[in-house]
Amino acid sequence: MSAVAATGTWRDPDNVRRPAGVVHAWHPGTNQTVCGLALSKSQLTKFPGTEWAEVQPATGIHADEVTEVCRRCAAGMGARRKSKPWQRIDPRP
């Protein structure tokens, strides 16, 4: 299970603390994010009760205040690019 570390916090209508700003994937019990940022040095706030899938802007239920998802953490969690940055043109040389 992957939890979340974020640059900010907000309170939902039930007064529960939720992640905001830039979110990173984090495995509880470690002191760094999936992309390698140290939690203590980067001043990220840990959210052990919030799963990575819950903060994805497209589908997450706790993504209201998320402004950005770390691309390196997303790749480390198995996300794929939706489009390729290149285009194949035929006929090939």
N, C-alpha and C positions, 0 to 999 in steps of 0.2 A: 504494500500500500504506500502510495506517495502522498505526502501532505504538501502544504503550500507555505512559502515564505514570501512576504510582500514588502514593498517600500512604504505602504501606508495602511491605515485602517479606517473603517467606518462602522456605524451601528445600524443594523436593520430595524424595522418597525418593532420587533420583539426585543430590542435592546441587546442583541447578540453581536459581538465583535466579528467583523468580516474583513477579508483582504481587499485592498484598494491599490491603485497605481500599477506598478510593474510587478507581475507575479512570477515566481520561480518555483520549480518542483524541488521538493526536499524530502529526504528519507529520514523519519524520526530516529533518533539515536546517533545521528551524525551531526557534525558542525559545519557542513557545507551543502550547497545546493547541487543539483545534478550537473549544472554547468561549471561547477568548481568554485563558486564564490563562497568565501568564509562568512558565515552568518554574523559572527561577532564583529568582524572588521567592516563589513558592508552595511551594518546597521539595519538588517532586514528583520522584520517581525515574523515570528513563527506562528503558524496556525495549524496545530496538530490535529484538530477536529475537522478540518476542511480538506477534502480530497482534491487531487489535481483535476479530475474531470469536472468538478463543480465550479471551477473558475474559468472555464473555456468560454469565450464570448459568444460563440455560436450556439452552445447547448447548455451551458452551466447555469445552475440556479442561484449561485452566489457571485455572478460576474457583473453585477450592476455598476460597480465603481472601478472595475479593472480597465486600465487604459492601454496596457500592453502585456503580452505574454512573451517571456524570454524565448527567443528562437532556438537557442542552444539547449535549453531545458526541454522544449517541445520535441526537438529532434532526439534527445536522449530518452524521452518517454515514448518514442515510436511514431511521432507525427510524420506525415508525408507532405511534400509540397503538392499543392493543387494543380499547379501548372509548371511546365518545364521552362527554364529560362532560355532555351534554344529552340530552333525550329528546323525540322528536316526538310530539305528541298530536293525534289527529284527533277531531272535525273542526276544521280550521284556521279561524281567524276571517276 
